[in-house]
Amino acid sequence: MATAEPIGLDIGSSSIRAVQTSRGKDGLSITNFGLAPLPSGAVAAGVIHDDRAVTAALRALWSSAKFGNKQVVLGVTHPQVVVRELTVSNLPERELRRSLPFQVRDVLPIPVEKALLDFQPLEPPSKNDTIRGLLIAAPKDVVLTAVRAIERAGLHVARVDLASFALLRAASRLDTQVEALVDIGARLTTVLVHIDGVPLIVRTIPRGGVEITEMIAARLGATVAEAESLKCRVGLRSDDGPETADVVREAIRPLVSEIRSSFAYLTSGARQTKVRRLALAGGGALLPGLPEALSAQLEVEAIIADPVARLRDQRRGKHDSLELLRSSAAVSIGLTLGAAR
């Protein structure tokens, strides 16, 4: 008999996405997916500015999508989230957690007392004095604000996870190739580079699809709605609208530059690692012509990620298209995969 898993909850700048899965004899299946829009400014750069609007959207989402339970795994993203390889003293888990603030105080961009900390070992247990792993730090107030907004909607946060790690679980291909996962949201873009599931770089860039829409509106004298329509229809394809394509090409240049600098970091220092493959996720991944443009400019194979490939789709009615699920639900799916481990 299938068992229900906690629901993956991804709160973005423009909408809230939630995915419910169940585990049966054939593995995990997607049983429900819901999306609720957020008013402009309610959430920006991973920070909730209007908690009442988020709570109201969550209540509406649970009412309309009719999810089977109220247990959620929350995905967190923010420009100040730190994911860094670090070597710390090899201590029993409880002692390590107590000593971690003192061991990592000097490498954090925020005061340690204002951060939530975690450490994930990257090597098997040993008797060595030190252990290599990933330090994970997130702004405490950002996470607690989100948790409170969720709980006021009558839901329970069973676990908090990094959206970037959820993306890794849902969208990565595990092999010997160095792969970059790029999740382009409305106002934030996550870049995660890994080898066989082990992260090398995790960056959150404060740029996204809204920036492109705003530039189209300003340059072409269009309304925001008209600009969004042009962006989704024309994108980077000059044959469908050369003037729009030129504006989009200019608008994505800073984002491409940020992605390129992330890749360049890997070619410096001792590792000398080169990205061989790029997988796009998020609503921004649907920009027409984007994979081809990134492939040409970054000299790497660029594809659209398929987070649905590892799960069966058993949603009743399937009112949402599979393409919407692929583009919008990668993080939510990855959160459920983490909860099911």
JONOR-V999158 format. One record per helix or strand. SS is the DSSP state (H for helix, E for strand). FROM is the first residue (numbers start at 1). TO is the last residue. If there is no record, write none. Layout:
SS:FROM:TO
SS:FROM:TO
This chain:
E:3:4
E:7:11
E:15:24
E:27:37
E:43:44
E:47:48
H:51:65
E:71:76
E:82:89
H:93:107
H:112:114
E:115:121
E:130:139
H:140:152
E:156:162
H:163:171
E:178:184
E:189:195
E:198:205
H:209:220
H:224:233
H:238:240
H:242:266
E:277:281
H:283:286
H:290:298
E:301:304
E:312:313
H:322:328
H:330:339
